[in-house]
């Protein structure tokens, strides 16, 4: 199984351990990750609050790199990056005037065939829970985690097309499959405030 891979900036900074874990787990599951060459920051909240067109062009450049690489669907482990890439994809697909501007600035022709996937989608829908369960060395029996999705991963559902925006279950299903007993709680999709720091 082969995917193109956009690690995002935090993979090399504040989320270094998450990045290494993601890569190690996917390798164990038989996934070949092909990191897109010369990728750039998705822009996250900083560019969104400064310049809308720039906030679309930065993710579009990464989409163009993945599109050119033709290494399979694009896996995005960071919820923020996933959200911004999906938002840009939505604009490219549904707003011809904006698409033309973005294509001219970035220097590519958008092709809607590239699939952009969140990590949970890869685990549950591409690899499958059964295959993951076969690789478990130490079940999570006895653990009662609360699953936190945040706001970026599942909202706006028309754009992310991932899970129920009010009561997502991907991570809960994965935890159950690994032997844990996830506890339901009312804050699973609350915003952590990261984007608000930039507004």
N, CA, C and O of each residue as an XYZ file, in Angstrom:
796
protein
N       0.851     -1.167      0.000
C       0.000      0.000      0.000
C       0.900      1.234      0.000
O       1.810      1.346      0.822
N       0.644      2.152     -0.918
C       1.519      3.311     -1.097
C       0.720      4.606     -1.061
O      -0.340      4.718     -1.677
N       1.249      5.583     -0.328
C       0.610      6.890     -0.224
C       1.649      7.986     -0.358
O       2.801      7.808      0.037
N       1.245      9.123     -0.915
C       2.090     10.301     -0.805
C       1.847     10.863      0.594
O       0.799     10.620      1.192
N       2.812     11.608      1.109
C       2.794     11.987      2.526
C       3.182     13.446      2.701
O       4.235     13.882      2.235
N       2.319     14.195      3.379
C       2.611     15.583      3.736
C       2.726     15.651      5.253
O       1.708     15.661      5.946
N       3.954     15.699      5.785
C       4.121     15.687      7.238
C       3.718     16.991      7.915
O       3.266     16.971      9.060
N       3.869     18.117      7.238
C       3.581     19.412      7.845
C       4.717     19.877      8.741
O       5.545     19.077      9.176
N       4.750     21.180      9.016
C       5.866     21.779      9.781
C       6.006     21.242     11.194
O       7.120     21.030     11.672
N       4.887     21.021     11.862
C       4.985     20.592     13.259
C       5.603     19.210     13.391
O       6.059     18.831     14.469
N       5.619     18.456     12.299
C       6.269     17.146     12.301
C       7.759     17.275     12.629
O       8.367     16.346     13.160
N       8.327     18.411     12.316
C       9.751     18.645     12.562
C       9.987     19.568     13.751
O      11.114     20.002     13.989
N       8.926     19.869     14.498
C       9.081     20.769     15.648
C       8.241     20.283     16.827
O       8.616     19.316     17.490
N       7.128     20.929     17.094
C       6.348     20.629     18.299
C       5.696     19.249     18.304
O       5.330     18.752     19.370
N       5.543     18.625     17.150
C       4.930     17.290     17.085
C       5.896     16.244     16.548
O       5.488     15.296     15.878
N       7.161     16.418     16.842
C       8.197     15.513     16.336
C       7.891     14.051     16.682
O       7.983     13.172     15.826
N       7.529     13.803     17.939
C       7.259     12.430     18.386
C       6.045     11.845     17.664
O       6.034     10.670     17.297
N       5.029     12.679     17.466
C       3.832     12.241     16.743
C       4.200     11.829     15.316
O       3.713     10.816     14.814
N       5.048     12.604     14.676
C       5.477     12.292     13.318
C       6.230     10.984     13.232
O       5.970     10.168     12.348
N       7.178     10.777     14.162
C       7.948      9.527     14.142
C       7.040      8.335     14.424
O       7.176      7.282     13.801
N       6.112      8.508     15.367
C       5.168      7.425     15.689
C       4.281      7.098     14.494
O       4.059      5.929     14.178
N       3.780      8.126     13.840
C       2.930      7.932     12.659
C       3.663      7.118     11.605
O       3.128      6.147     11.069
N       4.890      7.525     11.316
C       5.672      6.838     10.283
C       5.988      5.398     10.685
O       5.922      4.493      9.852
N       6.331      5.182     11.953
C       6.672      3.830     12.422
C       5.455      2.904     12.391
O       5.559      1.750     11.975
N       4.306      3.412     12.831
C       3.086      2.599     12.841
C       2.678      2.241     11.414
O       2.344      1.090     11.131
N       2.707      3.220     10.521
C       2.321      2.941      9.135
C       3.286      1.968      8.466
O       2.871      1.121      7.676
N       4.568      2.090      8.782
C       5.547      1.142      8.229
C       5.258     -0.276      8.723
O       5.326     -1.234      7.952
N       4.936     -0.404     10.013
C       4.594     -1.707     10.588
C       3.359     -2.306      9.914
O       3.235     -3.524      9.788
N       2.459     -1.440      9.489
C       1.228     -1.892      8.836
C       1.408     -2.101      7.331
O       0.441     -2.348      6.610
N       2.647     -2.001      6.869
C       2.938     -2.278      5.464
C       2.676     -1.136      4.511
O       2.509     -1.343      3.309
N       2.640      0.079      5.052
C       2.379      1.252      4.223
C       3.697      1.889      3.800
O       4.583      2.111      4.626
N       3.817      2.178      2.521
C       4.978      2.872      1.977
C       4.608      4.345      1.825
O       3.767      4.695      0.997
N       5.241      5.211      2.628
C       4.986      6.647      2.559
C       6.022      7.313      1.667
O       7.224      7.108      1.838
N       5.553      8.109      0.717
C       6.446      8.862     -0.161
C       6.241     10.341      0.154
O       5.273     10.957     -0.291
N       7.175     10.904      0.933
C       7.053     12.309      1.324
C       7.147     13.189      0.078
O       8.057     13.035     -0.736
N       6.191     14.114     -0.058
C       6.222     14.985     -1.236
C       7.457     15.877     -1.154
O       7.827     16.350     -0.079
N       8.079     16.096     -2.288
C       9.320     16.863     -2.327
C       9.052     18.357     -2.210
O       8.056     18.872     -2.717
N       9.963     19.033     -1.530
C       9.959     20.494     -1.451
C       8.616     21.054     -0.973
O       8.158     22.085     -1.465
N       7.991     20.370     -0.014
C       6.715     20.845      0.500
C       6.932     22.115      1.332
O       8.049     22.416      1.753
N       5.855     22.838      1.555
C       5.904     24.060      2.363
C       4.839     24.006      3.451
O       3.945     23.161      3.417
N       4.942     24.898      4.396
C       3.939     25.024      5.457
C       2.573     25.246      4.814
O       2.465     25.939      3.803
N       1.541     24.662      5.398
C       0.189     24.827      4.854
C      -0.349     26.230      5.109
O      -1.368     26.620      4.538
N       0.330     26.986      5.962
C      -0.112     28.340      6.261
C      -0.942     28.433      7.522
O      -0.946     29.459      8.202
N      -1.636     27.370      7.826
C      -2.473     27.274      9.028
C      -3.200     28.587      9.318
O      -3.590     29.301      8.394
N      -3.378     28.896     10.571
C      -4.165     30.063     10.963
C      -3.481     31.377     10.633
O      -4.153     32.380     10.394
N      -2.156     31.387     10.616
C      -1.427     32.641     10.409
C      -1.790     33.293      9.079
O      -2.127     34.477      9.050
N      -1.728     32.550      7.981
C      -2.032     33.158      6.684
C      -3.523     33.387      6.504
O      -3.932     34.339      5.840
N      -4.332     32.526      7.087
C      -5.785     32.678      6.970
C      -6.228     34.031      7.527
O      -7.139     34.663      6.993
N      -5.579     34.464      8.598
C      -5.966     35.732      9.215
C      -5.342     36.939      8.512
O      -5.747     38.074      8.765
N      -4.355     36.708      7.626
C      -3.675     37.816      6.953
C      -4.098     38.011      5.499
O      -4.304     39.141      5.054
N      -4.228     36.900      4.755
C      -4.465     37.014      3.323
C      -5.143     35.737      2.822
O      -4.535     34.666      2.806
N      -6.391     35.860      2.418
C      -7.158     34.678      2.011
C      -6.527     33.953      0.822
O      -6.432     32.726      0.823
N      -6.097     34.708     -0.190
C      -5.528     34.071     -1.375
C      -4.245     33.313     -1.032
O      -4.030     32.203     -1.519
N      -3.399     33.906     -0.201
C      -2.178     33.219      0.232
C      -2.528     31.952      1.014
O      -1.865     30.923      0.881
N      -3.587     32.043      1.835
C      -3.987     30.880      2.639
C      -4.507     29.736      1.770
O      -4.578     28.596      2.229
N      -4.868     30.026      0.535
C      -5.272     28.992     -0.416
C      -4.091     28.525     -1.276
O      -4.007     27.353     -1.642
N      -3.188     29.450     -1.591
C      -2.050     29.105     -2.464
C      -1.025     28.215     -1.771
O      -0.439     27.342     -2.411
N      -0.799     28.416     -0.482
C       0.184     27.575      0.211
C      -0.235     26.099      0.209
O       0.571     25.248     -0.168
N      -1.461     25.769      0.616
C      -1.871     24.360      0.515
C      -1.954     23.882     -0.938
O      -1.665     22.721     -1.225
N      -2.346     24.774     -1.854
C      -2.450     24.389     -3.267
C      -1.092     23.975     -3.820
O      -1.009     23.066     -4.645
N      -0.034     24.633     -3.374
C       1.310     24.256     -3.833
C       1.630     22.822     -3.399
O       2.217     22.056     -4.163
N       1.245     22.468     -2.180
C       1.469     21.090     -1.711
C       0.608     20.094     -2.481
O       1.048     18.984     -2.782
N      -0.606     20.491     -2.795
C      -1.477     19.640     -3.609
C      -0.838     19.426     -4.978
O      -0.856     18.316     -5.510
N      -0.273     20.493     -5.547
C       0.367     20.366     -6.864
C       1.570     19.433     -6.806
O       1.803     18.665     -7.740
N       2.340     19.493     -5.713
C       3.511     18.612     -5.550
C       3.065     17.144     -5.450
O       3.665     16.261     -6.064
N       2.019     16.902     -4.679
C       1.504     15.532     -4.522
C       0.899     15.032     -5.831
O       1.058     13.869     -6.203
N       0.211     15.924     -6.511
C      -0.400     15.582     -7.799
C       0.682     15.173     -8.798
O       0.519     14.190     -9.521
N       1.781     15.920     -8.840
C       2.891     15.631     -9.768
C       3.608     14.332     -9.422
O       4.035     13.594    -10.310
N       3.737     14.056     -8.126
C       4.469     12.863     -7.679
C       3.754     11.569     -8.058
O       4.398     10.538     -8.252
N       2.447     11.619     -8.162
C       1.635     10.446     -8.506
C       2.002      9.227     -7.659
O       2.177      8.122     -8.172
N       2.114      9.460     -6.349
C       2.487      8.373     -5.429
C       1.293      7.835     -4.662
O       1.463      7.115     -3.678
N       0.097      8.171     -5.095
C      -1.098      7.685     -4.417
C      -1.782      8.787     -3.627
O      -1.348      9.938     -3.660
N      -2.856      8.440     -2.914
C      -3.576      9.420     -2.101
C      -2.627     10.130     -1.135
O      -1.624      9.558     -0.708
N      -2.947     11.369     -0.799
C      -2.103     12.177      0.079
C      -2.538     12.012      1.530
O      -3.661     12.366      1.888
N      -1.653     11.476      2.365
C      -1.927     11.293      3.790
C      -1.443     12.525      4.543
O      -0.313     12.978      4.361
N      -2.324     13.064      5.399
C      -2.012     14.264      6.169
C      -2.303     13.980      7.641
O      -3.468     13.957      8.036
N      -1.266     13.761      8.470
C      -1.508     13.406      9.870
C      -1.976     14.566     10.758
O      -2.665     14.335     11.751
N      -1.620     15.787     10.423
C      -1.989     16.952     11.247
C      -3.415     17.390     10.922
O      -3.752     17.590      9.755
N      -4.245     17.537     11.940
C      -5.644     17.934     11.739
C      -5.748     19.317     11.106
O      -6.594     19.541     10.241
N      -4.891     20.248     11.532
C      -4.907     21.594     10.963
C      -4.531     21.583      9.493
O      -5.212     22.191      8.667
N      -3.450     20.893      9.170
C      -3.023     20.787      7.764
C      -4.104     20.118      6.925
O      -4.404     20.561      5.816
N      -4.685     19.052      7.460
C      -5.754     18.347      6.754
C      -6.896     19.306      6.439
O      -7.400     19.335      5.317
N      -7.301     20.090      7.435
C      -8.396     21.033      7.270
C      -8.092     22.064      6.183
O      -8.941     22.344      5.338
N      -6.886     22.628      6.204
C      -6.531     23.658      5.219
C      -6.351     23.080      3.818
O      -6.711     23.727      2.834
N      -5.805     21.886      3.715
C      -5.687     21.244      2.400
C      -7.066     20.908      1.832
O      -7.309     21.101      0.641
N      -7.968     20.407      2.678
C      -9.318     20.072      2.221
C     -10.104     21.331      1.842
O     -10.869     21.323      0.878
N      -9.912     22.411      2.605
C     -10.594     23.674      2.285
C     -10.131     24.175      0.915
O     -10.937     24.620      0.098
N      -8.824     24.094      0.680
C      -8.276     24.525     -0.606
C      -8.778     23.627     -1.731
O      -9.141     24.109     -2.805
N      -8.795     22.330     -1.481
C      -9.322     21.388     -2.472
C     -10.768     21.745     -2.829
O     -11.149     21.712     -3.999
N     -11.565     22.084     -1.820
C     -12.965     22.437     -2.040
C     -13.076     23.667     -2.941
O     -13.884     23.695     -3.870
N     -12.262     24.678     -2.661
C     -12.267     25.896     -3.483
C     -11.837     25.568     -4.915
O     -12.453     26.037     -5.871
N     -10.790     24.772     -5.061
C     -10.311     24.396     -6.397
C     -11.381     23.654     -7.200
O     -11.481     23.818     -8.416
N     -12.167     22.850     -6.520
C     -13.212     22.073     -7.200
C     -14.463     22.889     -7.516
O     -15.128     22.644     -8.522
N     -14.789     23.872     -6.648
C     -16.098     24.517     -6.738
C     -16.092     26.000     -7.095
O     -17.163     26.582     -7.271
N     -14.936     26.625     -7.205
C     -14.888     28.058     -7.509
C     -13.905     28.282     -8.662
O     -12.698     28.405     -8.452
N     -14.439     28.330     -9.864
C     -13.587     28.407    -11.055
C     -12.718     29.661    -11.077
O     -11.544     29.590    -11.440
N     -13.279     30.804    -10.694
C     -12.507     32.054    -10.707
C     -11.329     31.981     -9.737
O     -10.208     32.355    -10.083
N     -11.585     31.500     -8.531
C     -10.507     31.358     -7.544
C      -9.489     30.317     -7.998
O      -8.283     30.507     -7.840
N      -9.985     29.209     -8.568
C      -9.079     28.163     -9.045
C      -8.096     28.718    -10.066
O      -6.902     28.424    -10.005
N      -8.593     29.523    -11.007
C      -7.722     30.091    -12.042
C      -6.652     30.990    -11.430
O      -5.495     30.952    -11.847
N      -7.034     31.796    -10.445
C      -6.054     32.656     -9.756
C      -4.988     31.812     -9.071
O      -3.792     32.072     -9.198
N      -5.440     30.804     -8.350
C      -4.519     29.929     -7.603
C      -3.589     29.193     -8.567
O      -2.383     29.117     -8.337
N      -4.151     28.658     -9.636
C      -3.329     27.935    -10.618
C      -2.261     28.841    -11.223
O      -1.122     28.421    -11.428
N      -2.634     30.079    -11.506
C      -1.672     31.019    -12.094
C      -0.552     31.351    -11.108
O       0.620     31.375    -11.482
N      -0.911     31.606     -9.863
C       0.089     31.955     -8.849
C       1.009     30.775     -8.550
O       2.229     30.930     -8.496
N       0.423     29.601     -8.357
C       1.201     28.411     -7.990
C       1.923     27.823     -9.206
O       2.992     27.227     -9.067
N       1.342     27.989    -10.388
C       1.956     27.473    -11.600
C       1.667     26.005    -11.847
O       2.571     25.226    -12.149
N       0.406     25.633    -11.716
C       0.013     24.248    -11.995
C      -1.419     24.216    -12.495
O      -2.146     25.205    -12.401
N      -1.813     23.077    -13.023
C      -3.196     22.867    -13.432
C      -3.782     21.829    -12.492
O      -3.303     20.697    -12.416
N      -4.818     22.228    -11.782
C      -5.433     21.336    -10.796
C      -6.167     20.194    -11.478
O      -6.924     20.400    -12.427
N      -5.931     18.988    -10.981
C      -6.662     17.800    -11.420
C      -7.342     17.209    -10.188
O      -6.660     16.863     -9.224
N      -8.662     17.085    -10.199
C      -9.391     16.652     -8.997
C      -9.258     15.177     -8.640
O     -10.042     14.673     -7.836
N      -8.297     14.479     -9.211
C      -8.174     13.038     -8.947
C      -7.415     12.704     -7.662
O      -7.535     11.588     -7.157
N      -6.637     13.649     -7.121
C      -5.867     13.381     -5.905
C      -6.802     13.294     -4.698
O      -7.610     14.194     -4.465
N      -6.689     12.226     -3.948
C      -7.488     12.041     -2.740
C      -6.664     12.510     -1.541
O      -5.505     12.120     -1.397
N      -7.250     13.340     -0.686
C      -6.568     13.844      0.508
C      -7.188     13.153      1.714
O      -8.393     13.255      1.947
N      -6.348     12.442      2.486
C      -6.851     11.600      3.570
C      -6.279     11.987      4.926
O      -5.084     12.251      5.057
N      -7.143     12.016      5.928
C      -6.698     12.160      7.315
C      -6.183     10.802      7.785
O      -6.549      9.765      7.231
N      -5.346     10.816      8.794
C      -4.737      9.586      9.290
C      -5.782      8.561      9.742
O      -5.630      7.368      9.479
N      -6.840      9.018     10.419
C      -7.887      8.093     10.873
C      -8.558      7.395      9.695
O      -8.909      6.217      9.774
N      -8.728      8.131      8.609
C      -9.325      7.563      7.404
C      -8.431      6.458      6.839
O      -8.919      5.422      6.386
N      -7.128      6.691      6.870
C      -6.175      5.684      6.391
C      -6.267      4.432      7.255
O      -6.344      3.315      6.742
N      -6.258      4.629      8.578
C      -6.318      3.476      9.484
C      -7.585      2.650      9.283
O      -7.517      1.431      9.124
N      -8.733      3.312      9.291
C      -9.992      2.567      9.291
C     -10.506      2.176      7.909
O     -11.091      1.105      7.754
N     -10.299      3.020      6.908
C     -10.891      2.743      5.600
C      -9.912      2.241      4.547
O     -10.320      1.593      3.584
N      -8.645      2.529      4.717
C      -7.662      2.070      3.731
C      -6.983      0.778      4.207
O      -6.922     -0.209      3.475
N      -6.478      0.803      5.441
C      -5.796     -0.372      5.997
C      -6.822     -1.347      6.562
O      -6.799     -2.537      6.247
N      -7.709     -0.843      7.387
C      -8.758     -1.663      7.989
C      -8.418     -2.112      9.398
O      -7.273     -2.444      9.704
N      -9.425     -2.117     10.242
C      -9.256     -2.456     11.651
C      -8.747     -3.883     11.849
O      -7.944     -4.131     12.748
N      -9.198     -4.810     11.029
C      -8.753     -6.212     11.180
C      -7.248     -6.352     10.997
O      -6.589     -7.050     11.768
N      -6.707     -5.693      9.987
C      -5.262     -5.773      9.745
C      -4.490     -5.127     10.895
O      -3.435     -5.616     11.299
N      -5.026     -4.030     11.414
C      -4.382     -3.355     12.546
C      -4.394     -4.277     13.760
O      -3.384     -4.408     14.453
N      -5.534     -4.917     14.020
C      -5.643     -5.824     15.167
C      -4.648     -6.979     15.075
O      -4.140     -7.439     16.097
N      -4.369     -7.447     13.872
C      -3.397     -8.537     13.684
C      -1.995     -8.138     14.135
O      -1.204     -8.993     14.533
N      -1.685     -6.847     14.074
C      -0.336     -6.364     14.400
C      -0.179     -5.931     15.859
O       0.927     -5.604     16.292
N      -1.274     -5.926     16.615
C      -1.216     -5.465     18.008
C      -0.356     -6.404     18.841
O      -0.560     -7.618     18.834
N       0.605     -5.834     19.557
C       1.477     -6.630     20.429
C       1.042     -6.529     21.886
O       1.250     -7.450     22.676
N       0.437     -5.395     22.230
C      -0.025     -5.198     23.602
C      -1.388     -4.499     23.548
O      -1.452     -3.281     23.386
N      -2.475     -5.266     23.683
C      -3.811     -4.656     23.639
C      -3.969     -3.578     24.714
O      -3.298     -3.609     25.746
N      -4.849     -2.645     24.458
C      -5.074     -1.526     25.375
C      -6.127     -1.851     26.434
O      -6.769     -0.951     26.975
N      -6.300     -3.126     26.723
C      -7.297     -3.585     27.691
C      -7.094     -2.879     29.032
O      -5.976     -2.765     29.534
N      -8.202     -2.413     29.591
C      -8.160     -1.739     30.885
C      -8.037     -0.225     30.777
O      -8.293      0.480     31.754
N      -7.653      0.289     29.615
C      -7.545      1.738     29.435
C      -8.905      2.316     29.073
O      -9.665      1.715     28.314
N      -9.200      3.486     29.623
C     -10.470      4.155     29.346
C     -10.182      5.574     28.851
O     -10.370      6.543     29.587
N      -9.724      5.689     27.602
C      -9.371      7.011     27.081
C     -10.598      7.823     26.689
O     -11.660      7.274     26.398
N     -10.430      9.144     26.688
C     -11.410     10.020     26.061
C     -10.782     10.434     24.735
O      -9.608     10.803     24.687
N     -11.546     10.374     23.683
C     -11.022     10.691     22.355
C     -11.304     12.152     22.030
O     -12.436     12.622     22.145
N     -10.258     12.858     21.624
C     -10.385     14.273     21.280
C     -10.097     14.471     19.801
O      -9.023     14.122     19.312
N     -11.064     15.031     19.100
C     -10.945     15.265     17.664
C     -10.622     16.722     17.358
O      -9.979     17.020     16.352
N     -11.064     17.625     18.218
C     -10.904     19.047     17.944
C     -11.877     19.499     16.866
O     -12.726     18.732     16.411
N     -11.738     20.750     16.468
C     -12.686     21.293     15.484
C     -12.202     21.160     14.043
O     -13.024     21.093     13.129
N     -10.900     21.122     13.820
C     -10.368     21.161     12.452
C     -10.594     19.874     11.671
O     -10.803     19.919     10.459
N     -10.557     18.759     12.328
C     -10.603     17.465     11.648
C     -11.955     17.153     11.014
O     -12.008     16.549      9.942
N     -13.035     17.551     11.653
C     -14.362     17.140     11.181
C     -15.264     18.279     10.705
O     -16.373     18.031     10.232
N     -14.806     19.509     10.825
C     -15.659     20.627     10.410
C     -14.994     21.401      9.290
O     -13.769     21.524      9.284
N     -15.673     21.874      8.441
C     -17.035     21.779      8.001
C     -17.230     20.447      7.280
O     -16.438     20.114      6.399
N     -18.269     19.673      7.631
C     -18.424     18.324      7.081
C     -18.526     18.279      5.557
O     -18.128     17.292      4.938
N     -19.051     19.329      4.958
C     -19.156     19.405      3.503
C     -17.751     19.436      2.875
O     -17.558     19.003      1.738
N     -16.788     19.950      3.630
C     -15.416     20.075      3.134
C     -14.564     18.879      3.546
O     -13.914     18.264      2.701
N     -14.561     18.545      4.833
C     -13.685     17.464      5.305
C     -14.209     16.082      4.922
O     -13.421     15.172      4.668
N     -15.518     15.919      4.879
C     -16.159     14.651      4.498
C     -15.552     13.465      5.239
O     -15.280     12.425      4.640
N     -15.343     13.622      6.534
C     -14.635     12.593      7.284
C     -15.522     11.799      8.235
O     -15.546     10.569      8.178
N     -16.241     12.483      9.096
C     -16.989     11.794     10.142
C     -18.116     12.714     10.594
O     -18.223     13.842     10.112
N     -18.939     12.257     11.495
C     -20.014     13.071     12.055
C     -19.384     14.275     12.761
O     -18.601     14.082     13.691
N     -19.697     15.511     12.353
C     -19.041     16.679     12.941
C     -19.404     16.928     14.406
O     -18.639     17.572     15.124
N     -20.538     16.437     14.851
C     -20.953     16.647     16.240
C     -20.563     15.487     17.151
O     -20.298     15.686     18.336
N     -20.530     14.292     16.602
C     -20.202     13.117     17.406
C     -19.349     12.135     16.597
O     -19.803     11.038     16.271
N     -18.119     12.531     16.276
C     -17.272     11.645     15.469
C     -16.951     10.354     16.207
O     -16.926     10.318     17.437
N     -16.705      9.295     15.441
C     -16.475      7.982     16.044
C     -15.205      7.282     15.568
O     -14.864      6.222     16.093
N     -14.493      7.847     14.585
C     -13.311      7.167     14.031
C     -12.327      6.732     15.108
O     -11.968      5.558     15.194
N     -11.900      7.673     15.918
C     -10.902      7.373     16.945
C     -11.474      6.434     18.004
O     -10.774      5.550     18.497
N     -12.737      6.626     18.350
C     -13.397      5.739     19.315
C     -13.404      4.297     18.793
O     -13.107      3.361     19.535
N     -13.747      4.125     17.505
C     -13.758      2.786     16.903
C     -12.368      2.160     16.906
O     -12.215      0.967     17.170
N     -11.361      2.974     16.613
C      -9.991      2.467     16.612
C      -9.581      2.034     18.017
O      -8.985      0.971     18.191
N      -9.898      2.852     19.018
C      -9.549      2.514     20.406
C     -10.245      1.228     20.848
O      -9.627      0.367     21.475
N     -11.532      1.099     20.521
C     -12.261     -0.136     20.861
C     -11.612     -1.341     20.192
O     -11.451     -2.394     20.809
N     -11.244     -1.178     18.937
C     -10.611     -2.260     18.193
C      -9.272     -2.681     18.772
O      -8.839     -3.818     18.583
N      -8.614     -1.764     19.480
C      -7.320     -2.060     20.099
C      -7.467     -2.532     21.542
O      -6.472     -2.773     22.226
N      -8.715     -2.664     22.005
C      -8.961     -3.217     23.330
C      -9.320     -2.222     24.409
O      -9.649     -2.624     25.525
N      -9.268     -0.927     24.111
C      -9.600      0.094     25.111
C     -11.116      0.270     25.204
O     -11.870     -0.232     24.371
N     -11.536      0.989     26.232
C     -12.954      1.300     26.419
C     -13.113      2.813     26.423
O     -13.104      3.425     27.491
N     -13.260      3.440     25.235
C     -13.354      4.895     25.198
C     -14.563      5.416     25.967
O     -15.655      4.852     25.909
N     -14.334      6.502     26.683
C     -15.378      7.139     27.476
C     -15.921      8.316     26.675
O     -15.156      9.156     26.200
N     -17.234      8.375     26.528
C     -17.836      9.485     25.796
C     -17.767     10.738     26.657
O     -17.929     10.674     27.876
N     -17.527     11.868     26.022
C     -17.506     13.142     26.754
C     -17.942     14.259     25.828
O     -17.882     14.112     24.607
N     -18.374     15.356     26.384
C     -18.992     16.417     25.591
C     -17.998     17.372     24.938
O     -18.414     18.271     24.207
N     -16.708     17.207     25.176
C     -15.725     18.146     24.628
C     -14.943     17.578     23.441
O     -13.945     18.169     23.028
N     -15.367     16.472     22.900
C     -14.561     15.788     21.878
C     -14.334     16.611     20.615
O     -13.356     16.375     19.905
N     -15.213     17.574     20.311
C     -15.019     18.403     19.116
C     -14.841     19.881     19.444
O     -14.893     20.724     18.548
N     -14.634     20.200     20.707
C     -14.418     21.602     21.067
C     -13.090     22.101     20.507
O     -12.130     21.343     20.371
N     -13.059     23.376     20.190
C     -11.846     23.998     19.668
C     -10.812     24.111     20.782
O     -11.150     24.449     21.916
N      -9.554     23.827     20.457
C      -8.478     23.946     21.453
C      -8.014     25.393     21.580
O      -7.303     25.733     22.525
N      -8.412     26.254     20.632
C      -8.052     27.664     20.690
C      -6.844     28.055     19.862
O      -6.510     29.238     19.797
N      -6.184     27.110     19.233
C      -4.958     27.418     18.481
C      -5.200     28.465     17.392
O      -4.439     29.427     17.283
N      -6.243     28.292     16.591
C      -6.524     29.269     15.534
C      -6.904     30.628     16.101
O      -6.602     31.659     15.501
N      -7.561     30.635     17.246
C      -7.977     31.902     17.844
C      -6.789     32.742     18.291
O      -6.896     33.964     18.392
N      -5.669     32.105     18.556
C      -4.471     32.835     18.966
C      -3.958     33.729     17.846
O      -3.233     34.691     18.099
N      -4.331     33.416     16.612
C      -3.837     34.164     15.454
C      -4.842     35.180     14.925
O      -4.568     35.856     13.933
N      -6.004     35.300     15.570
C      -7.011     36.232     15.047
C      -7.057     37.512     15.837
O      -7.850     38.401     15.527
